């Protein structure tokens, strides 16, 4: 895993319901001001048209900060919004098809087992998220927490970057690093912070020290 980009060290997934109404784009910009350079737009309750409109707004911000934008599940919206990549679920279209037809897209895949992580790697995904590591409301539908031992198993068996997701908070970042996670994916750990920009910066420090821009 040499020469991999630092932007995957801290990967922020949106949930506008965790922010006051009308403050979503301000929150996204705060994340970017804090140094995060990878954001996944994941707002499943919006219509395709609403998602595209929001994606274009977020894209303007990510361009301003030279950050990468990923769109959850929707390859078509990723292309129309000129996003950098798409984040697929285990039930999405295959990684192989996306890579074959749209090789310019960076492709991440949500995984919940070693088998699905290996499948994503074989399909030439660029990275996977593995979840839930710890208990978290947003991931309870995927069963009990995987825990650090399963995370370690996946990071040993899969050569592409594995991002730990689910209940990641600052006190447990070191433990997922020790288990081999290339980076972390965050939802509530960022959006519920009192100071989103500073919280973003503090998470980055675990991986990049003070050297990031």
N, C-alpha and C positions, 0 to 999 in steps of 0.2 A: 504494500500500500504506500509506495513512495510517491512523492510529488503530488499528493492529494491536496485539494484547496482547503484553506482554513475556513472558508465560509460555511462548511458543513459541521464545524465544531459546535455551533449553537444555532439550532434550526427552530424558528418560532412559528407555531401554528395558530391561526387566528380563531377567535371566538368573540364576535362583537357583542354578544349578550353579557359578557363579563365587564363591559365598559358602559359608562353612562350614554344614553341616547345622544347621537350626534357627535360623539367623541371618538369614533372608530379610527378615522384617518389621522387624527391627532395622536392616538395611541400608536398606530403603525409608525408614524414619523418619530415618535419618542424611542421606539425600539431601534430604529435605524440610527438615530442620534447616539444611542448607547453603544453602537458598534456592530450590531447584528447585521449580517450580510446575506441571510437566507430566510425568506418568509413564505409560508404556505397559506394560500387563501382557502379556507375550509369553512364555508357557510352553507350548510346543506339545506337549510330551510328556504333559501332564496330561489327564485325562478332562474332559468338559464339567462334570460335577458338582464335580470337584476345582478346576477353573478358577473356577467360580462361587463356591465357598467362599473361595478365595484372593482373588478380586476383592472380595468383601465385606469381608474383613479389610483389604485395601489401601485400599478406599473409606473406611473409618473413619479411617484415617490421613490421606488426602488431604483429607477434610472438616475434620479438626483443624487442618490447615495452610492451608486455603483453596486447595488445589491441584486441578488437573484430572487426572482419571483417564481413560485411553483403554484399550480392550480390543482386542487384536489379533484381527482377522478376524470375531469372533463378535458380530453385532449383538444376537442374543437375550440373550447373557450381559451385554453392555453395558447393555441395558435392565433386566434383572433385578437387576443389581448397582447400578443407579442411577448408572452411570458418566456422565461428561460427553460421551464420544465413543467412536468406534470407529476403528481404523486398518486400512484395507483393503489387500489385496495386489493385484497386477495380475490375479490369477485369482479374486478375490472376487466377490461380487455387485456390481452396478454402483453407482457413486456416486449416479447419478440416482435409482435406486430407494430407496436408503437415505434420501436427502434428501427425496424426495417423501413417503415413509411416516413418517419419523421426523425431522421438521425441527428438533427440539430437539437432536439429536446433532451434535456437532462431528465432521467427517469428515476424516481424513488418509489419504493413499494412498502406499504404497511404489512408487517408480518407478525404472527402470533405463535409461531412454532419454528423449530429448526428446519423442518421439511419445507415450509413455505419460504423461509429465508434462502435455502439452497436453490429452490426453484427460481426465485427472483435472480439469484446470481447466474444460474445457467442461462436465463433469458437475457442476460447482459444488462440488468439494472445497474445504475450507477451507485446506488446506496439503498439501504433498507432502514426502516424504523422497526424496533422490536419492542412489543408492549403486551400488557402493562407490567412494568418492573415492580412498582409499588402500588398500593391501593390508591385509586383516584376515581372520582365520580364519573368522569368522561369516558372511562374505559371499563366500567363494571360489566357492561354488556358482553365483554370478551372473556369473562370468567375471572377466577381469582388471580392475584398477582403472580407473575412468572418467577420473580425473585432473582437474586444475583447469580445463583448457580446456573440457572438456565441461560441467563445473559452471557455468562462466561463460556458456556458450551457453544452458543451461536457464534460468539466472536472468535472462538478457536477454529470453528469449522468453515466459516465463511470469510472469504478474502476481501470482499468489498466492504466499505465503511458500514458499520452497524451503529445506529443512533438509538440510545436508550430513551424510551418514552413511557410516561405514566407515573405520576406522583414524584417527578424529579423536583427536588427543592435544593437549596444551597447546601444544607447539611449532609445530603447524601450524594453530591456530585463526585466526591473523592472515591466513594465505594463503587460507583459505576465505571469510573475511570480504571480502577484497579481490576475490575472484571473484564476490561478490554474494550469498552465502548469507545468508538472513534470520536463520538460527539454525543450531544444530548438534544432532544426535541422537547419543547416546552409549550404548555398552554397556560394553565392557571398560575404556574410559577412566575410567569411574566405579567399576565393581564390583571392579576389580583394585587400586584405590587402598588404601593403608594406612590413610588417614583419609578415609572417604567423605564426611563432612560438609564437611571443609575442601576436598577436591578439587572438590566440587560448587560451593562458594563461589568457588573460583579460576576455574572455567570461566565462571561468571556474570559475573565482573569484566570479562571481555573485551567483553561486550555492554552491561552495565548500570553499570559502574563500581561505586562503593560506595553507590549510591542505592537498591538493592533492599532489601526488607524481609527 
